[in-house]
Amino acid sequence: AKQQGKYHGRKPQYAKDDPRLQHAFKLYRAGMSDIDVSRNTGIKRTTFIRYRKKFSVYR
């Protein structure tokens, strides 16, 4: 199915301009750890790390 172009995978959970994700990035840049950001925003730690790497967000 993938070779025929019928399968595209799962849609991303968050878009780059999603306000929840932007808020999480802002907290991370302010010095919070991945665990603290996940506790405050409700975004799972591994998901946050994956999006942080995808959008090249560093301190």
CYANA upper distance limits for C-alpha pairs under 8 A (distance plus 0.5 A):
  1 ALA  CA      5 GLY  CA      6.83
  1 ALA  CA      6 LYS  CA      5.75
  1 ALA  CA      7 TYR  CA      6.21
  2 LYS  CA      6 LYS  CA      6.21
  2 LYS  CA      7 TYR  CA      5.21
  2 LYS  CA      8 HIS  CA      7.52
 14 TYR  CA     18 ASP  CA      6.58
 14 TYR  CA     21 LEU  CA      7.51
 16 LYS  CA     21 LEU  CA      7.79
 16 LYS  CA     22 GLN  CA      8.17
 16 LYS  CA     55 PHE  CA      8.04
 17 ASP  CA     21 LEU  CA      7.95
 17 ASP  CA     22 GLN  CA      7.26
 18 ASP  CA     22 GLN  CA      6.74
 19 PRO  CA     23 HIS  CA      6.53
 20 ARG  CA     24 ALA  CA      6.79
 20 ARG  CA     41 THR  CA      7.72
 21 LEU  CA     25 PHE  CA      6.72
 22 GLN  CA     26 LYS  CA      6.68
 23 HIS  CA     27 LEU  CA      6.81
 23 HIS  CA     41 THR  CA      8.48
 24 ALA  CA     28 TYR  CA      6.72
 24 ALA  CA     37 VAL  CA      6.55
 24 ALA  CA     38 SER  CA      8.39
 24 ALA  CA     41 THR  CA      6.98
 24 ALA  CA     48 PHE  CA      8.48
 25 PHE  CA     29 ARG  CA      6.66
 25 PHE  CA     52 ARG  CA      8.02
 25 PHE  CA     57 VAL  CA      7.58
 26 LYS  CA     30 ALA  CA      6.71
 27 LEU  CA     31 GLY  CA      7.25
 27 LEU  CA     32 MET  CA      6.37
 27 LEU  CA     37 VAL  CA      6.97
 28 TYR  CA     32 MET  CA      5.34
 28 TYR  CA     33 SER  CA      6.85
 28 TYR  CA     34 ASP  CA      7.51
 28 TYR  CA     37 VAL  CA      7.02
 28 TYR  CA     59 ARG  CA      7.66
 29 ARG  CA     58 TYR  CA      7.46
 29 ARG  CA     59 ARG  CA      5.36
 30 ALA  CA     59 ARG  CA      8.28
 31 GLY  CA     59 ARG  CA      7.97
 32 MET  CA     36 ASP  CA      6.46
 32 MET  CA     37 VAL  CA      6.75
 33 SER  CA     37 VAL  CA      6.71
 34 ASP  CA     38 SER  CA      6.67
 34 ASP  CA     45 ARG  CA      6.60
 34 ASP  CA     48 PHE  CA      7.88
 34 ASP  CA     49 ILE  CA      7.66
 35 ILE  CA     39 ARG  CA      6.77
 35 ILE  CA     45 ARG  CA      6.49
 36 ASP  CA     40 ASN  CA      6.71
 37 VAL  CA     41 THR  CA      6.50
 37 VAL  CA     43 ILE  CA      8.32
 37 VAL  CA     45 ARG  CA      8.27
 38 SER  CA     42 GLY  CA      5.92
 38 SER  CA     43 ILE  CA      5.58
 38 SER  CA     44 LYS  CA      5.95
 38 SER  CA     45 ARG  CA      5.72
 38 SER  CA     48 PHE  CA      7.72
 39 ARG  CA     43 ILE  CA      8.06
 43 ILE  CA     47 THR  CA      7.20
 43 ILE  CA     48 PHE  CA      6.75
 44 LYS  CA     48 PHE  CA      6.64
 45 ARG  CA     49 ILE  CA      6.71
 46 THR  CA     50 ARG  CA      6.63
 47 THR  CA     51 TYR  CA      6.78
 48 PHE  CA     52 ARG  CA      6.44
 49 ILE  CA     53 LYS  CA      6.71
 50 ARG  CA     54 LYS  CA      6.62
 51 TYR  CA     55 PHE  CA      6.55
 52 ARG  CA     56 SER  CA      6.33
 52 ARG  CA     57 VAL  CA      5.61
 52 ARG  CA     58 TYR  CA      8.08
 53 LYS  CA     57 VAL  CA      6.93
